[in-house]
């Protein structure tokens, strides 16, 4: 049974026709409109386009935000003005299909569990290191959503009591210390404090281009620049420390690391593993989790949203 998956991002909406093996058979992308009605209309048009003349009964829609347990209402979205939005009902009315709404990190994590780096495992945690830190938890082969549907917000575990202010309103969250945005902040700090030493290449790159971008920092990491490597080490340590706490609660077999920072591969995983082992209770006397880089990159949200809709609405495997 084919299903449509839609992944709503801050700048782009991606859609795909997905089969039961997680393969995308057709794709479409559009710029994200500026208003809520326009976004919903664009999503409905994408679903209609992808399902026309095909045996499609369900669509899954992934978006950043808090989604209720029934996968129907968006309680809150950080980048779109959705507040208690009955998104499923609106899209079902516009498309005539059964629709399931899903948190974007949950969708990506499910795709990796089913078809990517987590294939063959039963207990998996995924962390996406992008602008923020997204999380997804699979326990015993089931996606964990929590009592109200908004569990697995792993980026908002308190890592540093009284630490930096997070966008969620709390202080010291992992998201402030372990995200792609945090990498930029750490790199800028190194450039500011050691422009003639450790941060020299970072300071020169910033002076030449006007600002430090993630791509510039990654390029310097790949070139072996010690300042960029130190900035990366700092965020990797933060994530590794948090994973030690997650292990105490969840005991996963595997941590999957996704998002833009994950493209640095072993350069980010090595210091992360080291910090993880140092932070894991009884390390050395217990099994510990493996770490892997996400495989599906930009398609994970589309594939996961489609597969979850098929599974939750139609009862597929």
RAHUDA-V532978 format. One record per residue. N is the residue number from 1. RES is the residue in three letters. PHI is phi in whole degrees, 0 to 359 (999 if undefined). Layout:
N|RES|PHI, N|RES|PHI
//
This chain:
1|UNK|999, 2|UNK|282, 3|UNK|218, 4|UNK|263, 5|UNK|242, 6|UNK|233, 7|UNK|238, 8|UNK|269, 9|UNK|252, 10|UNK|293, 11|UNK|241, 12|UNK|227, 13|UNK|247, 14|UNK|252, 15|UNK|225, 16|UNK|207, 17|UNK|265, 18|UNK|239, 19|UNK|269, 20|UNK|287, 21|UNK|263, 22|UNK|79, 23|UNK|269, 24|UNK|271, 25|UNK|265, 26|UNK|206, 27|UNK|224, 28|UNK|207, 29|UNK|224, 30|UNK|221, 31|UNK|292, 32|UNK|288, 33|UNK|296, 34|UNK|272, 35|UNK|246, 36|UNK|300, 37|UNK|302, 38|UNK|291, 39|UNK|297, 40|UNK|296, 41|UNK|293, 42|UNK|296, 43|UNK|297, 44|UNK|298, 45|UNK|295, 46|UNK|294, 47|UNK|298, 48|UNK|298, 49|UNK|298, 50|UNK|285, 51|UNK|259, 52|UNK|299, 53|UNK|62, 54|UNK|229, 55|UNK|277, 56|UNK|240, 57|UNK|244, 58|UNK|224, 59|UNK|222, 60|UNK|248, 61|UNK|236, 62|UNK|256, 63|UNK|209, 64|UNK|291, 65|UNK|150, 66|UNK|267, 67|UNK|249, 68|UNK|290, 69|UNK|295, 70|UNK|278, 71|UNK|58, 72|UNK|231, 73|UNK|243, 74|UNK|269, 75|UNK|296, 76|UNK|201, 77|UNK|231, 78|UNK|287, 79|UNK|250, 80|UNK|229, 81|UNK|282, 82|UNK|266, 83|UNK|224, 84|UNK|52, 85|UNK|274, 86|UNK|281, 87|UNK|295, 88|UNK|299, 89|UNK|298, 90|UNK|295, 91|UNK|288, 92|UNK|296, 93|UNK|295, 94|UNK|280, 95|UNK|249, 96|UNK|77, 97|UNK|256, 98|UNK|285, 99|UNK|232, 100|UNK|238, 101|UNK|260, 102|UNK|220, 103|UNK|299, 104|UNK|295, 105|UNK|292, 106|UNK|300, 107|UNK|297, 108|UNK|295, 109|UNK|297, 110|UNK|294, 111|UNK|298, 112|UNK|294, 113|UNK|296, 114|UNK|282, 115|UNK|232, 116|UNK|241, 117|UNK|295, 118|UNK|265, 119|UNK|301, 120|UNK|92, 121|UNK|260, 122|UNK|248, 123|UNK|233, 124|UNK|224, 125|UNK|239, 126|UNK|244, 127|UNK|237, 128|UNK|255, 129|UNK|258, 130|UNK|236, 131|UNK|304, 132|UNK|240, 133|UNK|236, 134|UNK|266, 135|UNK|219, 136|UNK|214, 137|UNK|231, 138|UNK|244, 139|UNK|240, 140|UNK|58, 141|UNK|83, 142|UNK|241, 143|UNK|290, 144|UNK|274, 145|UNK|242, 146|UNK|90, 147|UNK|295, 148|UNK|247, 149|UNK|94, 150|UNK|242, 151|UNK|287, 152|UNK|67, 153|UNK|279, 154|UNK|292, 155|UNK|293, 156|UNK|247, 157|UNK|292, 158|UNK|283, 159|UNK|266, 160|UNK|231, 161|UNK|305, 162|UNK|71, 163|UNK|279, 164|UNK|298, 165|UNK|290, 166|UNK|258, 167|UNK|296, 168|UNK|282, 169|UNK|102, 170|UNK|266, 171|UNK|242, 172|UNK|82, 173|UNK|292, 174|UNK|307, 175|UNK|305, 176|UNK|283, 177|UNK|244, 178|UNK|236, 179|UNK|261, 180|UNK|298, 181|UNK|296, 182|UNK|295, 183|UNK|301, 184|UNK|297, 185|UNK|294, 186|UNK|295, 187|UNK|297, 188|UNK|295, 189|UNK|296, 190|UNK|294, 191|UNK|297, 192|UNK|288, 193|UNK|273, 194|UNK|220, 195|UNK|292, 196|UNK|252, 197|UNK|232, 198|UNK|304, 199|UNK|265, 200|UNK|300, 201|UNK|296, 202|UNK|295, 203|UNK|296, 204|UNK|294, 205|UNK|296, 206|UNK|294, 207|UNK|296, 208|UNK|287, 209|UNK|259, 210|UNK|94, 211|UNK|197, 212|UNK|266, 213|UNK|254, 214|UNK|301, 215|UNK|296, 216|UNK|294, 217|UNK|295, 218|UNK|299, 219|UNK|299, 220|UNK|291, 221|UNK|300, 222|UNK|295, 223|UNK|277, 224|UNK|85, 225|UNK|293, 226|UNK|293, 227|UNK|292, 228|UNK|295, 229|UNK|297, 230|UNK|292, 231|UNK|299, 232|UNK|295, 233|UNK|302, 234|UNK|298, 235|UNK|285, 236|UNK|296, 237|UNK|297, 238|UNK|300, 239|UNK|293, 240|UNK|299, 241|UNK|297, 242|UNK|297, 243|UNK|296, 244|UNK|298, 245|UNK|291, 246|UNK|298, 247|UNK|296, 248|UNK|299, 249|UNK|264, 250|UNK|255, 251|UNK|50, 252|UNK|285, 253|UNK|283, 254|UNK|210, 255|UNK|255, 256|UNK|257, 257|UNK|253, 258|UNK|237, 259|UNK|87, 260|UNK|303, 261|UNK|295, 262|UNK|296, 263|UNK|294, 264|UNK|276, 265|UNK|56, 266|UNK|296, 267|UNK|296, 268|UNK|267, 269|UNK|289, 270|UNK|299, 271|UNK|293, 272|UNK|294, 273|UNK|299, 274|UNK|299, 275|UNK|293, 276|UNK|299, 277|UNK|297, 278|UNK|291, 279|UNK|259, 280|UNK|274, 281|UNK|303, 282|UNK|61, 283|UNK|303, 284|UNK|97, 285|UNK|234, 286|UNK|205, 287|UNK|293, 288|UNK|235, 289|UNK|279, 290|UNK|275, 291|UNK|237, 292|UNK|213, 293|UNK|275, 294|UNK|301, 295|UNK|262, 296|UNK|266, 297|UNK|48, 298|UNK|285, 299|UNK|267, 300|UNK|299, 301|UNK|296, 302|UNK|296, 303|UNK|294, 304|UNK|294, 305|UNK|297, 306|UNK|295, 307|UNK|292, 308|UNK|293, 309|UNK|297, 310|UNK|300, 311|UNK|291, 312|UNK|284, 313|UNK|270, 314|UNK|260, 315|UNK|78, 316|UNK|288, 317|UNK|289
//
